[in-house]
Amino acid sequence: METVRKIHQLLQKLTGLHRQLLELVRAERVALVEAEQRSIHDVTLRKEALIEQIRLTERDRLRLTGELAIEWRRPFKDLTITQIILQAQGPDVKLSEALRVSQQALIVLVERIIEQNKANQVLVDQSLEHVQTMKTNVLGSKSPHTSTYNTKGQRTNLSSSAASNLLSKEI
């Protein structure tokens, strides 16, 4: 049961890391709404570092699960957290319940992180659409580069009114 205890410790660590990640994606939302480039950059760097910590902790958990699979003589692919909980119920009910609580906390946190990331993505997409609309209004073009040649390689002359929709003709 010592390996199961170590797995539980890693699940608790993962829960804490995911709580931090949830707070970061919420902070990212605030930074996006306020359009604070510096804050967005800082949050992104912190998220990347935290995701790396999560990856490393998950790697350790999988390594321990592999050791447990050998110890219990079970196929690694069949040894899910739920299976570990069921197997641990007999010898250690408290540990089994603690594993179940950690598993449920992780599930809830991951769901909330996914929801918040989706909301942040919608916000970013709306911002990009707004920028594209503004660009079209100012430049009169949706293409990123105003070309002076058409697809046949012939030079095209842009009238001054086509170059910009917002410039006044009164001057």
N, C-alpha and C positions, 0 to 999 in steps of 0.2 A: 504493500500500500504506500510505500515511501515515494515511488514514482508517481502515483496518483496525486499525492500531496504536492509534489513539485509541479505537476500539471496544473493543479488548482492555484498554486501561487502565480504561475504564469498567466492563468486566466484572470486573476485579480489584477495583475499588472496590465494586461490587455484592456481590462475594463477601465482602469484609470487613464490609460493612454487614449482610449476612445472618448472618454469624457472630455479630455483636453482637446481632442480633435473636434468634437461637437462645439465647444466654446470657440475654437478658431474659425469654424465655418460660419458661426453666428457673427463673429467679429468681422469676417470677410464681407458679410452682407452689409453691415454698417458702413464699412469702407467703400463698398461699391455704391451704395445709396448716396453717400456724401462725396463720391468721386474723388477720393483722396488717393492719388497715385502712390505716394510714399507708403501709406498704410496698407494698400493693396499689395504692394511689393513685399513689405515686411511680413504680412500675414501669409503670403504665398511661401516665402522662405521658411517660416516657422512650420507651416503645414508639411512641406517637403521633409523637413528634419523629423517631425513627429511621425510621418508615414514610414520613414526609414526605421525608426525605433519600433514601430508596430511590426514591420516586416521581420526585423531581427528577432523580436520576441516570439512571433508566430513560428519562425524557423526553429527556435529552441523548443517550442511546444510540440512541433511535429517530430523533432528528434526524440524527445521524451516519449511521445506516442509510439514511435518506432521501437524504442527500448521496451515499452510496455507490451507491444505486440509480440515481441520475442519472448518476454517473460510469461505472458499468458498463452503463448502458442496460438495466436489468432492472426489472420491476415490483416496487414496494416490498413488496407482500404475499408475493412469492416469495423475498424476501431474508431468510431465517431465519439464525440463527447457524450452523446446520449447513451451509446453502448458502454462507455466507461462508467457513467452514472449508474446504469443498471447493474453492471458487474460489481461496483463498489457498494451497492445497497446491502448486501449480505454481511460482509465483514465490518463495514463502518458506515452506519446510517447517517451520522452527522456529516461526514465527509461527502457522502453522496448528495445530501441536501445542499451543502455549500457549493458543490459543483453545479447543481441545478440552478441555484440562485445566480451564480456567475454566468452561466450560459444564458439565462433569461435576460440578465442585465446587458450582456453583449448584444443580444438580438435586438433589444429595444434601442440601444445606442446606435447600432449600425443602421436601423430603420430611420431614426431621426437624422442621422448624418446624411443618408441618401436623400431624404426629403429636403433638407436644407440645401444640399448641393444642387438639387433640381431647381429649387427656387432661385438660387444664385445664378444658375445657368440661364433661366428665363430672364432675369434682370440684365445679364450681360448681353443676351440676344436682343432684347429690346433696346439697349443702349447702342449696339452696333447698327440696328435698323434705323434708329434716330440719327446717328452719325451719317449713314448712307443717304438718308432723306435730306439732311442739311447739305451734304456734299452735292447732291443732285440740284438742289435749289440754288446753290452758289455757283457751281460750275456748269450746270445744265447738262451734265453727263454722268452716267453711272459707271463708266469704265474708269479704272484707276489712273490711266494715262490718256491724256488728250492727244490723239494722233493727228498728224497732218497728212497722212497717206491712207488711202483706202485699201481694201483687201486685194485690189488688182495692182497695187503699187503706184497708183496715180496720185498726184498731189491734190489735196482738197483745200480750198480756201474757206476758213471759218469767218463768218461775219462777226462784227463786234457784238451784236445782240445775242449770237449763239454762244459766245464765250462766257457770258455771265448773265443770269436772270435778275440779279439784284443790283446791278450797276445802273445808275440813273442816266437817262439820255439828255437831261437838261443841261449838262455841263457844256 
